[in-house]
Amino acid sequence: MADSNAWFVGGEFGGMSIHGKTSASERSSFSGYSFWEGSSSESIDTTYEALKVGKYFEYGRVYGSFAYQNKKEDISSFTYGLAYDYLFRNASAITPFLGLTASYSTSKSDDDNAKLLSIDKPKGFNYGAEAGFIYALGAHTELEIGARYLLSDVDDTFNYDDGTTNIHVKSENEHFIQYYLGLNYKF
């Protein structure tokens, strides 16, 4: 397993399921009467790649990461994160871990309707938990497998008010799940 106080660089490739919602409403600006309201939920399954750099400590590790979500259904994103993992050290080559992660995402949609409403660049924070296993392949290399569950406040909104009618549209991510395979190099 990892040496205490060793630095590492790693890469990971995985899949992710993004669960989001779009809601819209139209109201009278005078009376507050709602002409219509609605929402729809959707899930997008895609892949991503990430690079991470961090440092091992006696009972854990801290690392920063940069990830790219591959384009799927006209949407792609970049995510910048920070994580801490507690390592359950033992005598075997396999070390389980459990951690916390927080990140900031900027997304881009090439959907024409999203562009028309100016909700094509959602951004915001994500936070959650991660768990997995690290397998020591040698003195300097590790294979890592893991999963993350993150709550998300990545969103974008459109508001229109002409004095008589108010229209509000919001596109938001609620949560996402990642599962990955990674390779780390310690130095």
N, C-alpha and C positions, 0 to 999 in steps of 0.2 A: 504494500500500500504506500501511499504518498509519504514522503519525508516531511516532518514538521518544518515549517518555514521555507518550503520550496515554492518557487514561482512556477506557473504553468501557462501554457497557451493551448487552446483547443478549438476544435471545430465540431459542429453537430449538424445533422440533417434529419428532418422529421416531417411529420404530418401535423396538421392542426385543423380543428373544427371551430369555426367562429360562429357564435350565436348572436344574432342582432335583431333589431326591430326598427321599423319605420312607422311613424305616426303623423297624422295630419288632421287639421281642423279648420273650419271656416266659421267665423262668428260675425254678428252684427256689431259694429263699433259703438252704435247708439244704445241698443237694448241689452247686449250681451247674449242674445239668443243665438244658439248654435244651429247653423244651417246643416252642417254635417261634421262628423268625426269618424275616424277610423284608424286602424293600425294593422300591420302585418308583421309576422315574425319569419325569419329565414335563417338557414344554416348554410355556411359555405365551408366545404372541405377542400383544403389546399395543402401545399408543402412549403417548407421554409429551410433556409440555411442560416447558420449563425457562427460567429467567431467569438471566442471569449479569452480573457486574460485575467489571471488571478493569482492568489497566494494561499498556500496551505498553512494552517496553524495546528496546534496540538490536537484539538478536537473538531476542527472544521476547516472551511475554506470560504474565502470571499472572492467574488469575481465580477467583472464588468463584461457586458456582452453587446454585440451589434448583430441584428438579425434582419434578413430580408424575406418577406412573405412573397412567394412567387405569384405572378398575376393569375387570377382566377375570377371568372365572371366580371371582367373589367376592373378588378380591384387589386391593388398591390400596396405594400406598406413597408416602412422601416421602423425598427424598434431598438431603443437604447435602454439597457437594463443594468441592474445591480442586484446581486443575490448573495445570500449566506446559506451554506449547507452545514448541518451538524453531521459528522461522520461517526458511524458506529464501528469503531476500530475493533479488530479481532485478529486472530492468528492466521486466517485464511487469505487467499488472494482476492477474495470478493468482499468489498466493504459497502454496506448499505448506507444511504444518506437520506436525510429529511431536511428541507430548507424552506426559506421564505424568499420571495422575489418581488421586485417592483420595477416597472419600466414605463417608458413614454413612447407612444407610437404616433407616427404621422402616416396617413393613408392617402391614396389617390384613386379616384374612380374615373374611368373613361366612359361611363354611362351618360348618354346625351341628356336624359331627364335630370340626372343629378347635376350636370353642368349647368343646365338651364336654371335650376333653382339655387345654384351656388352652394350645394351641399356635397361637392365632389372632393373635398379635402378635409375629412374628419381627422381629429387629433385628440389625444388625451392620455390619461394614466391607466396602468394596469397593475394589479397586485394580487398575490396569491401564494400558493404552496407548491412545492415540488418534491418528488421522491424518486429514488432509483438506486442503482448499483454501479459501483466502479470495480472493474476487474483489472488487476495489475498484469500487463502483458510482459513487462520487463522492468528494468531499473528506472527507465525514463518514460515509458509509454503506458497508457491506460485506455481501456475500452470502457465507455460509459453508456448506460441505457437508463432512460428516465421518462417521467411524465410530469406535466404541470397543469394546474387548474388555476385560472386567473379571472378575477372579476375585472370589468373594464368600464371606464367612463369615456371611451373614445366616441366622440359624436360631432355632428355638424347640424346647424339649424338654418332655416329660411323663414323670415318674417316679412309680411307685406301688409301694410295698412294704408288704404287710400282715404280714410276718414269715414267711410261707411261700412267697409268690410275689412276684417282682419283675418289673414291666412297665416297659419303656422305649420311648418313641416320640420320634422326632426328625424334624423337617421342616427342610430346609435348601436354600438356593440354592448351586449350585456355581459357576456363571459366567453372565454375560449379555453379549449383543451389542447395541449401539445403533447406529443409522444415522439421520442427521438433516440437516435444512436449517435454517439460521439467518440472522438479520439483526442486524447490529451497528451501533450509532451511536457515533462517536467525538466526544469533546468536550475 
